[in-house]
């Protein structure tokens, strides 16, 4: 158990629907990162939050949004779902903000597998 | 062109073999180089990381970085069936962009 908790583990939904994925970071970690993993694209960085504030954006679609709450848990909202959104969504956490020097080691959760039919 | 390229495999080796996994990259600003291991239906877990060029050893695992060639490697000695997993390289700049940039992963199968 990495200490990063993601729910749900599996989700099956239809095109056009909206889902919310939830992540609780490891105790003491202030940064949360969301990644999407698909077969042909590998791990793609979506967005990062640090202590409740957005810090960096990657290849996140406008249909997707995220937030980090005061208790540091984070939610990733995916709307107007398309078949191509089917993927594993990982949350990772780290202690530091990651912008300064340092390796910024990420600890990953087990992922949420989204299937859009 | 992707910033980080990694052969997807699969790579199949017999138990006890030496395994070599590699990544190439294009962004010379990368300074931290990491290797993550991902078992099926699990999240990636950090194996080891190195800063700038050089070698780092941890048990049966050795990481090498050649910044002049923009090429990194992970060697696994005396490979075991339990090493069967997908290995992802990841990289980060010294400052600036906070998130890691990952390769697409190489699937390794160690046959008993």
Interface residues (C-beta under 8 A of the other chain):
Chain A: X2 X4 X31 X33 X35 X41 X42 X43 X44 X45 X48 X55 X56 X58 X90 X92 X97 X98 X99 X100 X101 X102 X103 X104 X105 X106 X107 X108 X109 X110 X111
Chain B: X6 X32 X34 X36 X41 X42 X43 X44 X45 X46 X49 X51 X88 X92 X94 X95 X96 X97 X98 X99 X100 X101 X102 X103 X104 X105
